[in-house]
Amino acid sequence: MGFDLQRRLAAEALGTGILVATVVGSGIMADRLTGDAALALLANTLPTGAILVVLITCLGPVSGAHFNPAVTLVFALRRALCPREAGAYMLAQVLGGLLGTLVAHAMFELPLLQVSATVRTGPAQWLAEGVATFGLLLTILAGLRFRGEAVPWLVGLYITAAYWFTASTSFANPAVAVARSITDTFAGIRPADLPAFILAECLGAALAFALLRWLLVERETAGAARAA
C-alpha cells in the first residue's frame, strides 16, 4: 500500500465510525418516523448499503477499506497484513465504531452513554451471523479475484440483501457489534450476547477463507501444484 500505517489506521477508524453512525443513526430515524417494523428495517438497510459503497470507494485506496475485524483476520491469514498491522487495524476499527455510536447519539440528542437491552441470542441468531459473515467474505474475496473495481457495489448490495435473508439482520462485523452494544436503540445488541456473535462471525470468515483458497484455484494452477 502507498500509505503509511498511521494513515491507514486513521482511514479504518474513520470508515468504521461513519459506517456505525449510519447504522445507528438511520435506525434511530426509522424508529422515530414509523411504527412499522418492516419499514423501519428497510429504512435502516438502504443507508447502510449505500454508505458502504461510498466508504469502500473513497477509503479503499488508503487502507483497503476493511472496517471489519473479520475482514482483517482473513487478510492476515492471507499474509496481506502482518500480525502487528492486523491487531492495529482491529483496534482502530473498534474505537472508530464506538465513536460512531456516540456521534449518532449526539446528532439525535440522546444520552451519549447507553447499554443496549436488545436480546439477540440463540442458535438461529449465531448461525445467521456465521452465514452473513461467510457470505460477506465470499463476496469480497471472489470480487477481488474477478471484478476488483466492482467490490464497493458488491459489498453494499450483499449487505443490503443480507439484512433481509438472515435472522440476525447481518451484523457480520465484530467492531460494529461492539459499537451497537452501547446503543439502546433500534440497532442495539445486549452486551452479554456479543461473545457468541463475534465467535460466529470469526468462524464464518475463516470458513470462507478456507473454501475460497480451494475454490478459486484454476485448473492449470492446480495441475502445476500437483506436478511440483
Disulfide bonds with the S-S distance in Angstrom:
none
